[in-house]
Amino acid sequence: MPHSHGMSAPQATKTAPPSHFDAFESGGNSAAIAVFVFALLATLALSAVLIRVLWVLLIMKRKSNLSLTREPEAFFFRSQLGQYAGCLLLSNSIRNASGLINIRWISAGGVTRGSACVAQGVLNQIGQFGTYFFTVTMGVHTFNTLVLRNRQPQWLGILVTAVGWAAAISIGAGPLAISDRDEGPGSIYDNIDFTCGFSNSYQLAHLLLYFLPMSLASLLSAVVYSIIFLVLRGTLTINGGLRFQLDPERRLRTQTLNGTFEEYQRFIYSIAQTMLWFPITFVLTSFPSSVVQLMDISGSNVSTGAMAFSYILEQLEGYSTLSF
């Protein structure tokens, strides 16, 4: 039969796959730049400290230089408390690294869901949980060592460190297993305005893996560090039960029993002031981000500026660690 030149049968049109690129809305580019700049500054500051510490420890190990053992970095980071502080610095660095990924979104003019977006979400989550865990760990260790005067075995410090990193990696990478197959692997980490983080489609995971650890860490650190400050100041004693000492003259007499008042005063101002400000800065840099994210997942209208400000505070949290 001759081929008909009449109306041809309608052909099925192929539906184009949905785009995974979200261009920046108003203010998004400026917000991404601001977060990147502060993440870069924090990374440079933390890197300088880490390089200095590693250099002193390396030279001291190779040359057995006794003068280097008196260096504050060598003395501090060879202790268990210093090892926890090193893990805290590393956690802050990992979170800053997630902020540096914003340079990719800045160059593209928007956020693309994919491996880079997933990596940013995972690194941010690992860094955040590590920060929470080792902040509390340092407080508990300091309380046990300085207040209770208990010496912890070396194996316990290694175990606590291993548990902390295993938990941080699991909480950061574990959510990838519950991502929606229809949306693709890693969809739990998605575009949130100008960066990548927990998708609003996974509110329960967001609450359990971010808000719950943050809330517990804030509460525990506030309690533990406050007790440390009060005990070192002499206001609170724990021998024979908890007792408050509010009389300044009697408190000073008690403090001078184990040494001169001048030596004890120097010790108070070198330790207690740090113990007071550290949990305060921890809460001040974490709380705004929690409020903004809670408003966002509840459907409230959160401005790009407010979200950028909260992320910048998180990037600056590492500076409080440098006070040690």
Sequence and secondary structure as in RCSB ss.txt:
>XXXX:A:sequence
MPHSHGMSAPQATKTAPPSHFDAFESGGNSAAIAVFVFALLATLALSAVLIRVLWVLLIMKRKSNLSLTREPEAF
FFRSQLGQYAGCLLLSNSIRNASGLINIRWISAGGVTRGSACVAQGVLNQIGQFGTYFFTVTMGVHTFNTLVLRN
RQPQWLGILVTAVGWAAAISIGAGPLAISDRDEGPGSIYDNIDFTCGFSNSYQLAHLLLYFLPMSLASLLSAVVY
SIIFLVLRGTLTINGGLRFQLDPERRLRTQTLNGTFEEYQRFIYSIAQTMLWFPITFVLTSFPSSVVQLMDISGS
NVSTGAMAFSYILEQLEGYSTLSF
>XXXX:A:secstr
     S              EEE  TTHHHHHHHHHHHHHHHHHHHHHHHHHHHHHHHHHHHH  TTGGGSHHHH
HHTSHHHHHHHHHHHHHHHHHHHHHTHHHHHHHTEEE SHHHHHHHHHHHHHHHHHHHHHHHHHHHHIIIIIS  
   HHHHHHHHHHHHHHHHHHHHGGGGGS TTT TTTTEEEETTEEEE TT HHHHIIIIIHHHHHHHHHHHHHH
HHHHHHHHTSEE TTS EE   HHHHHHHHGGGS HHHHHHHHHHHHHHHHHHHHHHHHHHHHHHHHHHHHHTT 
   HHHHHHHHHHHHTTHHHHTT 
